[in-house]
Amino acid sequence: MRKTLVALLVAGAPSLAAISPSAAQSSEEALVKVPFPFITADKLMPAGTYLVSGETGDWSVVRIASVDGKMVAIVGAKNTAVKPVAGIQPRFWFTNYHGHYFLQRLWMPFLDVREVPLTKAEAERTLTRLNLMHQDVGDPAK
C-alpha cells in the first residue's frame, strides 16, 4: 500500500493535530491535541491531548504522555536539520500505513524538526504485533 504523508496544517481537518501553545508547560514542553488514534513506539495511542518533552537535552529521545497519565511513549527522534518556520506552533506529522497513522515528525518552535524513523516493514510488524493487520493476507484488520 502506498505510503502517504499527512501534513497537519489545516484547522478542522480530520488528520489535524491541533495545538494548544498557550497551554504549554514551559519553553521545553508542548501540548499537542491529536483528534485520532495514532501509533508510536509500538503503542496505539488514543485520540487526546499529549505533553511532549525531551528526555535528553538534544531531544534525541522524546517523551509523549497523555495528560491523564494513562499513556506514555518514549521514542527516538533524529534531527532533520530543518529549521521550523518562525512563529510555528508545535505540531505532529504522521505517515499513513494500511489506514493507521504513525508519528513521523515533531515540530517544536524551540528546536529543529525531529523525525521518528520508521520503515514500511517496521510499520507492518508493529501493526501485526498490535493485531491491527491480518497476518495471513497482509490486509488491515477490519
N, C-alpha and C positions, 0 to 999 in steps of 0.2 A: 504494500500500500504506500502511496505517495506521502512523503513527509511534508507537513505544512507548518510553516512558521506563523504563529498567531501574534501579531503585533497588537499590544493592548494600549490603544491610544484614544479611542473614541468613547466618550461618556455614554453609558447606557447600552453599549454593545454587549451581546451575550458572552463574549470572551474577554471582557474587560476586567482587569484587576483594579478596582477603584482605590484611590489612595486618600488617606486622611492625614496630610502632612502636619496639620496643626495639632494633631493628637500624638505626634511622635514624642517619645520619651526623652530623647536627647539628640545631640547632633550626630551621634554614632549609632542610633537606632531609628527604626521607622516602623510605622504601622501600615500594613497593606491589606486591603479588603479584597478577597477573591470570591466572586459570586458563583463559583462552580467548583466541584471536586477536582483535585489535581494530584499528580504523583511526583514525589521527590524522595531520594534516599530510600528507595524500596518501600515507601509508605504511601497509602492512599489518604490524602489529607482532605477533609470535608470542606465545603464552602465555608467561609468565615473570615474573621479578622486575625491577622498574624503579626506578631512582633518579630522583626528581623534585626539581628545583631551579629557582629563579628565575634567569633570565638578566638580569633588570633588578631593581632594588631594590623596585619596586612589583608584581612578578610579572605584569606585562602581557605578558611573553614568558617562556615556561616551557620548560625542557629536560626531556625524558623519555628516559632512556637505560637500555638493558638493562644489568644488572650485568656481563654478559660483554663489554660494549662493542661488540657487533656491530650493534645497532640504536640510532639516535638520532633523535628528532623534536624540532623546535623549533616551538612553537605559540603563537599569540597568544591571550591569555585576558583577558577583561574582568571587572572587579569587579562582582559582583551586589549588593553592599551587604548580603548575607545573612551574618549572623554565625553561625559554627559553634556547635553546642551545646557547652556546657562539657564538657571531657573527651573530645571527639570524637577518634576516631582518623583518621589520613589515609586518604582513600578516593577512588576514581574513581566517577563515574556515567556511564552510557552510554545512547545512543539507538540503537534498532534500526531500520535501513532495509534492506529486502529481505533480512532474515536475517543482516545483518552489523552488528557493534557498532561505533559511533563514539563516541569520547570526547566527553562533553558537559560535565562539571563536574569540578573538582578541589576537594576539601575538605581543607584543611590546618589543623591546630589553631592555628597561629600567625598566620593571616590570614583575611580574609573569603573566602567561597566564590568561586572563579573559574569563569567559563563560557567554553567554547570555542565561539564562534558557528559554526553550521552550518545551512544550509537544506536542505530535501529535494532541491532541484535540485543544490546543491553535492555532496551525498552521492551522488546518481545519477551525476554527472560523474566523481566520484572512483572509484566502482565500475566505470565504463566504462574509465577510464584504467588501472585495476588488472586489467582483464579478468575482473572478477567479475560482470558483467552482460552478457547478450546485448543488443547494440545494436539489432538489428532488431525485437525484440518487447518489450524492456524488462523481461524476466524475469530473475531471478537466475540466474547460471551454475550449472550442476549439477556 
